[in-house]
Amino acid sequence: MADAVQKADEAGAPARNTAARISVWAAFLGICLIVGIFATPMFWLLYGGFYTFLLFMSGVVAIPAGHLGRRRGKRLGGRDRGVALLAIVTGWILILLSFLLVLAYAGLLAGLAFLTDSA
């Protein structure tokens, strides 16, 4: 732990926890996609697979990067460990929401198929 901090001090710049920052940006992208889905439901109906795929991939990036950020934060004396934990939790929520969106989209298509068959 002290070696990483000393190397950062010798270089003159503080050590950065890049993995934690990447995980936060991936989680933020996923949250923006959720806001986009609720703000523009017509686009979700047209491009639902695209939104859902990006939501899932944001969670997949946020989780391992968050774990790396927590491990690196431990070596850096606790720097950005809370941010990395937030990204891990948000990543799992994004994956859960992407699965719920797949179920909603499948239910919508099944309901429309039922309506067209009964008409």
KESE-693766 format. One record per residue (C-alpha): residue number from 0; residue in three letters; chain; x, y, z. Coordinates in pm, whole numbers. Layout:
BEGIN
     k     r   c       xx       yy       zz
   NUM   ALA   A        X        Y        Z
...
***
This chain:
BEGIN
     k     r   c       xx       yy       zz
     0   MET   A        0        0        0
     1   ALA   A      273      242       92
     2   ASP   A      468      166     -227
     3   ALA   A      184      278     -452
     4   VAL   A      137      599     -255
     5   GLN   A      514      666     -255
     6   LYS   A      536      613     -631
     7   ALA   A      253      858     -678
     8   ASP   A      421     1112     -452
     9   GLU   A      754     1078     -632
    10   ALA   A      588     1151     -963
    11   GLY   A      425     1460     -816
    12   ALA   A       68     1357     -894
    13   PRO   A     -171     1166     -669
    14   ALA   A     -235      801     -754
    15   ARG   A     -554      746     -951
    16   ASN   A     -801      466     -919
    17   THR   A     -882      436    -1289
    18   ALA   A    -1083      115    -1254
    19   ALA   A    -1322      281    -1010
    20   ARG   A    -1371      575    -1242
    21   ILE   A    -1438      347    -1541
    22   SER   A    -1694      153    -1338
    23   VAL   A    -1873      473    -1240
    24   TRP   A    -1889      593    -1600
    25   ALA   A    -2029      258    -1713
    26   ALA   A    -2292      272    -1440
    27   PHE   A    -2372      634    -1531
    28   LEU   A    -2418      534    -1897
    29   GLY   A    -2661      263    -1792
    30   ILE   A    -2859      504    -1577
    31   CYS   A    -2875      748    -1869
    32   LEU   A    -3009      468    -2088
    33   ILE   A    -3282      398    -1832
    34   VAL   A    -3376      766    -1830
    35   GLY   A    -3376      758    -2210
    36   ILE   A    -3609      460    -2211
    37   PHE   A    -3859      635    -1986
    38   ALA   A    -3821      971    -2160
    39   THR   A    -3870      829    -2511
    40   PRO   A    -4086      517    -2491
    41   MET   A    -4150      520    -2866
    42   PHE   A    -3777      479    -2935
    43   TRP   A    -3771      190    -2689
    44   LEU   A    -4046       22    -2888
    45   LEU   A    -3853       75    -3211
    46   TYR   A    -3501        6    -3080
    47   GLY   A    -3571     -197    -2766
    48   GLY   A    -3305     -454    -2836
    49   PHE   A    -3040     -186    -2882
    50   TYR   A    -3128      -10    -2556
    51   THR   A    -3144     -337    -2365
    52   PHE   A    -2812     -459    -2505
    53   LEU   A    -2637     -134    -2409
    54   LEU   A    -2797     -147    -2064
    55   PHE   A    -2675     -503    -2013
    56   MET   A    -2325     -424    -2141
    57   SER   A    -2299     -120    -1911
    58   GLY   A    -2370     -346    -1616
    59   VAL   A    -2123     -608    -1740
    60   VAL   A    -1849     -343    -1762
    61   ALA   A    -1939     -175    -1431
    62   ILE   A    -1924     -491    -1216
    63   PRO   A    -1570     -619    -1288
    64   ALA   A    -1430     -267    -1314
    65   GLY   A    -1588     -189     -977
    66   HIS   A    -1428     -496     -821
    67   LEU   A    -1091     -394     -963
    68   GLY   A    -1147      -43     -834
    69   ARG   A    -1222     -171     -484
    70   ARG   A     -908     -384     -485
    71   ARG   A     -696      -96     -613
    72   GLY   A     -861      140     -366
    73   LYS   A     -753      -85      -83
    74   ARG   A     -392      -52     -199
    75   LEU   A     -429      326     -233
    76   GLY   A     -552      370      121
    77   GLY   A     -925      369       56
    78   ARG   A     -935      608     -236
    79   ASP   A    -1257      575     -445
    80   ARG   A    -1361      246     -280
    81   GLY   A    -1711      378     -210
    82   VAL   A    -1750      492     -568
    83   ALA   A    -1648      148     -691
    84   LEU   A    -1899      -18     -458
    85   LEU   A    -2171      211     -590
    86   ALA   A    -2079      108     -944
    87   ILE   A    -2093     -262     -852
    88   VAL   A    -2441     -226     -702
    89   THR   A    -2558      -15     -994
    90   GLY   A    -2415     -269    -1240
    91   TRP   A    -2617     -550    -1085
    92   ILE   A    -2930     -333    -1092
    93   LEU   A    -2866     -256    -1460
    94   ILE   A    -2838     -625    -1543
    95   LEU   A    -3160     -697    -1353
    96   LEU   A    -3341     -416    -1535
    97   SER   A    -3216     -538    -1871
    98   PHE   A    -3364     -881    -1800
    99   LEU   A    -3691     -716    -1694
   100   LEU   A    -3692     -517    -2018
   101   VAL   A    -3646     -838    -2219
   102   LEU   A    -3944     -987    -2035
   103   ALA   A    -4151     -672    -2093
   104   TYR   A    -4064     -667    -2461
   105   ALA   A    -4149    -1037    -2498
   106   GLY   A    -4477     -979    -2313
   107   LEU   A    -4560     -687    -2539
   108   LEU   A    -4497     -893    -2851
   109   ALA   A    -4694    -1188    -2713
   110   GLY   A    -4985     -960    -2625
   111   LEU   A    -4985     -805    -2970
   112   ALA   A    -4974    -1150    -3129
   113   PHE   A    -5272    -1257    -2918
   114   LEU   A    -5467     -947    -3017
   115   THR   A    -5403     -994    -3387
   116   ASP   A    -5497    -1364    -3372
   117   SER   A    -5826    -1293    -3191
   118   ALA   A    -5928    -1016    -3434
***
